[in-house]
């Protein structure tokens, strides 16, 4: 039996694997009525993608693709988080130690996104909880993306001195350009209802009803698998709540125009704030301005440029660009300082490389987008278009 088949088989039956029970593993795997259930199982670490988790997820998804006894796949997270993307602490510690192994983790994460993309069977993503970056991008290819009242989506990016990652330049590129820039630049948190309105999710179900899905899964009608899977998770009584983002879409369209530089965007928002008299809109202006002014000036510019470029790229091209930007953000950018301030030390007082937006010149920005020269071929050269 292959390594993939062995892992899938032993996890399906639930015995110990190399001295560990299934519940100890970073990725739990079981099959119910020919549907594989894959659970991200690092709740204490917000189900962040560790090297071991990326390897196991890859093996399980590849196995599901070839196992004729598996008709569909469900991916979910243990605890209050679906997936908080790549493990920032692991990246930070490796970078500070001068260990280049973090490059392998980033490359493997992008290969995992493609592994999900290549799955030819129905894929259900149950995003019942917090998701960010690569956690969102991992399952954007799913045929059914489910959110609940607990769902929250966020792209940390410039807030922590980072770049768009996990395919963000690809999946945000499907949104209206102003909304793409708003979500990418501000690190705004959006609800599950917002995600449906934006096109980042498909269906809403209450968190309490999701807990009983396995009982309904056992009664699944395989004759129309996609519709049956939807009925397993979504009840006619589940009504999508009002989206909190909708009221601010006119403001987003006005102040996050594609032709605005980041400085012009902030200037437009500042003028709008001075003119606005409605309390809720003034609060939105203030929160948006506070976010932009607190973020890395360098990475705000990198994020804007990457998002605009990414709209014209294939997924493979997006992934290669994001990998290159990640390498530069970690090695010569603000990533380490941002993670130190917001994750490691928690002082929330990063000392950015460029204190103001005016300090970021075009030559610095051009270096981030210069062609890959580190080694040949590119680590993601084999990704299909």
C-alpha positions in Angstrom: 0.0 0.0 0.0 1.3 3.5 -0.8 2.1 6.0 1.9 -1.0 8.0 1.0 -3.2 5.0 1.0 -1.8 3.8 4.3 -2.4 7.1 6.1 -6.0 7.3 4.7 -6.8 3.7 5.6 -5.6 3.8 9.2 -7.2 7.2 9.9 -10.5 6.0 8.4 -10.6 3.2 10.9 -9.5 5.4 13.8 -6.7 3.3 15.4 -3.3 4.7 16.6 -1.0 6.0 13.9 2.7 5.8 14.8 1.8 5.8 18.5 -0.7 8.6 18.2 -4.5 8.5 18.1 -6.3 10.3 15.2 -7.4 13.1 17.6 -3.7 13.8 18.3 -2.9 14.5 14.6 -2.8 18.0 13.1 -5.1 16.7 10.4 -8.0 14.3 11.3 -9.4 12.1 8.6 -12.5 9.9 8.5 -15.1 8.7 6.0 -18.9 8.8 6.5 -21.1 7.4 3.8 -18.4 7.7 1.1 -17.7 11.4 2.1 -14.2 12.1 3.5 -14.2 14.6 6.4 -10.9 16.4 6.8 -10.5 18.4 10.0 -7.7 20.9 10.7 -6.7 20.0 14.2 -4.5 22.7 15.7 -7.1 24.7 17.6 -4.6 26.1 20.1 -2.6 27.6 17.2 -5.8 28.8 15.3 -5.4 25.9 12.9 -2.4 27.6 11.3 -0.7 25.7 8.5 2.4 24.1 10.0 4.8 22.1 7.8 3.4 18.8 9.1 -0.2 19.9 8.5 0.6 21.0 4.9 2.2 17.6 4.2 -0.7 15.7 5.7 -3.4 17.8 3.9 -1.6 17.2 0.6 -1.5 13.5 1.1 -5.2 13.3 2.1 -6.5 15.4 -0.8 -4.4 13.5 -3.3 -5.7 10.2 -1.8 -9.3 11.5 -2.0 -8.8 12.3 -5.6 -7.9 8.7 -6.6 -10.0 6.6 -4.1 -13.1 5.4 -5.9 -14.8 4.8 -2.6 -14.7 8.5 -1.8 -17.4 10.5 -3.6 -16.9 13.9 -2.0 -14.7 15.8 0.5 -15.5 18.1 3.4 -12.9 20.3 5.0 -13.5 22.0 8.4 -11.6 23.3 11.4 -11.5 22.2 15.0 -12.5 24.8 17.6 -13.4 28.5 16.9 -11.1 28.8 13.8 -11.4 27.4 10.4 -7.8 28.2 9.4 -5.6 31.2 10.2 -3.3 30.6 7.2 0.4 30.0 7.3 2.0 29.7 10.7 3.5 33.2 11.2 5.4 32.3 14.3 7.2 29.4 12.5 8.1 31.8 9.7 9.3 34.5 12.0 11.5 32.2 14.2 13.1 30.6 11.1 13.8 33.9 9.5 15.3 35.4 12.7 17.5 32.3 13.0 18.7 32.6 9.4 17.1 29.3 8.5 15.9 29.3 4.9 13.6 26.3 5.4 10.7 28.7 5.7 10.8 28.9 1.9 9.9 25.3 1.6 6.8 25.8 3.8 5.6 28.7 1.6 6.2 26.8 -1.6 4.4 23.7 -0.2 1.4 25.9 0.8 1.0 27.1 -2.7 1.4 23.6 -4.1 -1.4 22.6 -1.6 -3.7 25.2 -3.0 -3.1 23.6 -6.4 -3.8 20.2 -5.0 -7.2 21.4 -3.8 -7.8 23.0 -7.3 -7.1 19.7 -9.0 -9.6 17.7 -7.0 -12.3 16.6 -9.4 -14.8 15.7 -6.7 -17.3 17.9 -4.9 -15.5 19.8 -2.1 -17.4 21.4 0.8 -15.6 24.0 3.0 -17.2 24.6 6.4 -15.7 27.9 7.4 -17.4 28.1 10.8 -15.1 30.5 12.6 -12.1 32.8 11.9 -10.2 32.5 8.6 -7.4 34.6 7.2 -5.0 34.6 4.3 -4.1 31.1 3.2 -7.0 29.7 5.2 -9.4 31.6 2.9 -7.4 30.9 -0.3 -7.0 27.2 0.4 -10.7 26.4 -0.2 -11.8 29.2 -2.6 -12.0 26.4 -5.3 -14.7 24.5 -3.2 -18.0 23.8 -4.9 -19.8 24.8 -1.7 -18.3 27.3 0.8 -20.3 27.5 4.0 -20.2 30.3 6.6 -22.0 30.9 9.8 -22.7 33.7 12.3 -19.3 32.9 13.8 -17.4 33.3 10.5 -14.9 36.1 10.2 -12.6 36.7 7.3 -9.5 38.9 7.4 -6.3 39.6 5.4 -3.6 40.8 7.8 -1.2 41.8 5.1 0.2 45.3 5.7 -1.0 45.3 9.3 1.8 42.8 10.1 4.2 44.0 7.5 3.2 41.2 5.2 2.1 40.8 1.6 -1.0 39.2 0.0 -0.5 35.4 0.5 -2.4 32.2 0.1 -3.7 33.1 -3.3 -5.2 36.4 -2.1 -4.3 38.3 -5.3 -6.3 35.6 -7.2 -9.4 35.3 -5.1 -9.7 39.0 -4.3 -9.1 39.7 -7.9 -12.6 38.4 -8.7 -14.2 41.1 -6.6 -14.9 44.7 -7.8 -11.6 46.5 -7.8 -12.6 49.0 -5.1 -13.8 46.3 -2.8 -10.6 44.3 -3.4 -8.5 47.3 -2.5 -10.5 48.0 0.6 -10.3 44.5 2.0 -6.6 44.1 1.0 -5.3 47.4 2.3 -7.3 47.9 5.5 -7.3 44.3 6.9 -10.9 44.9 7.7 -12.8 42.0 9.2 -15.8 40.9 7.3 -18.6 38.6 8.5 -20.0 35.4 7.0 -22.9 37.4 5.5 -20.4 39.9 4.0 -18.4 37.0 2.5 -21.5 35.7 0.7 -22.2 39.2 -0.5 -18.6 39.6 -1.8 -18.6 36.2 -3.5 -16.1 34.6 -1.1 -18.7 32.2 0.2 -21.8 30.5 -1.1 -24.2 29.5 1.7 -25.1 30.3 5.3 -25.9 27.9 8.1 -26.1 28.5 11.8 -23.2 27.1 13.8 -25.5 25.0 16.0 -27.1 23.3 13.0 -23.6 22.5 11.6 -22.8 20.4 14.6 -25.3 17.8 13.6 -24.2 17.4 10.0 -22.8 13.9 10.3 -26.2 12.4 11.2 -27.7 14.0 8.0 -24.6 12.9 6.0 -25.5 9.3 6.8 -28.8 9.8 5.0 -27.2 11.4 2.0 -28.8 10.8 -1.4 -26.0 10.0 -3.8 -28.1 10.5 -7.0 -27.6 14.3 -6.9 -24.5 14.6 -4.7 -24.0 18.4 -5.0 -27.6 19.3 -4.1 -27.7 16.6 -1.4 -24.5 18.0 0.2 -26.0 21.4 0.3 -29.1 20.1 2.0 -26.8 18.3 4.6 -25.5 21.7 5.7 -28.1 24.3 4.8 -31.6 24.3 6.1 -34.5 26.3 4.5 -34.7 28.0 7.9 -31.2 29.3 7.6 -31.5 32.9 6.4 -28.5 35.0 5.5 -28.3 37.9 8.0 -28.0 41.5 6.7 -24.5 42.3 5.6 -22.8 45.0 7.6 -20.6 45.9 4.6 -23.4 46.8 2.2 -24.1 50.2 3.8 -20.6 51.3 3.2 -20.2 50.0 -0.4 -20.8 53.5 -1.9 -18.1 54.9 0.3 -15.7 52.1 -0.7 -16.4 52.7 -4.4 -15.7 56.4 -3.9 -12.6 56.3 -1.8 -10.8 53.2 -3.0 -10.7 53.9 -6.7 -8.2 51.9 -8.7 -6.3 54.9 -10.0 -5.7 56.3 -6.4 -2.3 55.8 -4.9 -2.4 54.9 -1.2 -1.7 58.5 -0.3 -4.6 59.7 -2.5 -6.9 57.1 -1.0 -6.1 58.4 2.5 -6.5 62.0 1.3 -9.9 61.1 -0.1 -11.0 59.3 3.1 -9.9 62.3 5.2 -11.9 64.7 3.1 -14.9 62.4 3.3 -14.6 62.2 7.0 -14.6 66.0 7.4 -17.7 66.3 5.2 -19.7 63.4 6.8 -22.3 64.1 9.5 -23.8 60.7 10.0 -22.4 58.9 13.1 -22.1 55.4 11.6 -20.3 56.6 8.5 -18.0 58.9 10.5 -17.1 55.8 12.6 -16.4 53.9 9.4 -14.2 56.7 8.1 -12.3 56.9 11.4 -11.7 53.1 11.7 -10.6 52.9 8.1 -8.1 55.8 8.4 -6.8 54.5 11.7 -6.1 51.1 10.1 -4.3 52.5 7.0 -2.2 54.9 9.2 -1.1 52.1 11.5 -0.1 49.7 8.7 3.4 49.3 7.1 3.7 52.1 4.5 6.0 49.9 2.4 3.6 46.9 2.5 0.6 49.1 1.7 2.2 50.0 -1.5 3.3 46.5 -2.3 -0.2 45.2 -1.5 -1.9 47.7 -3.8 0.4 47.0 -6.7 0.2 43.2 -6.2 -3.6 43.2 -6.1 -3.9 45.3 -9.3 -1.3 43.1 -11.1 -3.0 40.0 -9.9 -6.3 40.7 -11.6 -4.6 40.0 -15.0 -2.9 36.8 -14.0 -3.6 33.1 -13.9 -3.7 31.4 -10.5 -0.2 29.9 -11.2 1.2 33.4 -12.0 -0.5 34.8 -8.8 1.1 32.1 -6.7 4.6 32.7 -8.1 4.3 36.4 -7.6 3.1 36.0 -4.1 5.9 33.6 -3.3 8.5 36.1 -4.6 6.8 38.9 -2.6 6.8 36.8 0.6 10.5 36.1 0.2 11.3 39.8 -0.1 8.9 40.8 2.7 10.6 38.4 5.1 14.2 39.0 4.0 14.2 42.7 3.2 10.8 44.0 4.2 8.7 44.7 7.3 7.5 41.1 8.0 9.7 40.3 10.9 9.1 43.6 12.7 5.3 43.4 12.1 5.1 39.8 13.5 7.4 40.8 16.4 5.1 43.6 17.4 1.7 42.0 16.8 2.3 38.3 17.4 5.6 37.6 19.4 5.9 40.6 21.8 2.4 41.9 21.5 3.3 45.5 22.0 1.4 46.5 18.9 4.0 49.2 18.2 5.9 48.2 15.1 8.9 50.3 13.9 8.4 50.2 10.2 11.3 50.5 7.8 9.7 53.5 6.1 7.8 55.6 8.7 5.6 57.4 6.2 4.1 56.7 2.7 6.2 59.6 1.3 9.4 57.7 2.3 8.5 54.8 0.0 10.0 55.5 -3.4 9.4 53.7 -6.7 12.9 52.2 -6.7 12.1 50.3 -3.5 8.8 49.1 -4.8 10.3 48.0 -8.1 12.7 45.7 -6.2 9.8 43.8 -4.7 8.5 43.1 -8.2 11.8 42.4 -9.9 12.2 39.0 -11.7 13.1 35.9 -9.7 16.9 35.5 -9.6 17.5 33.6 -6.4 17.8 30.2 -8.1 16.7 28.4 -11.2 14.1 27.1 -11.8 11.5 29.0 -9.8 10.3 26.8 -6.8 6.7 27.0 -8.3 7.7 26.7 -11.9 5.9 23.4 -12.2 2.5 24.8 -11.3 0.0 24.5 -14.1 -1.6 27.6 -15.5 
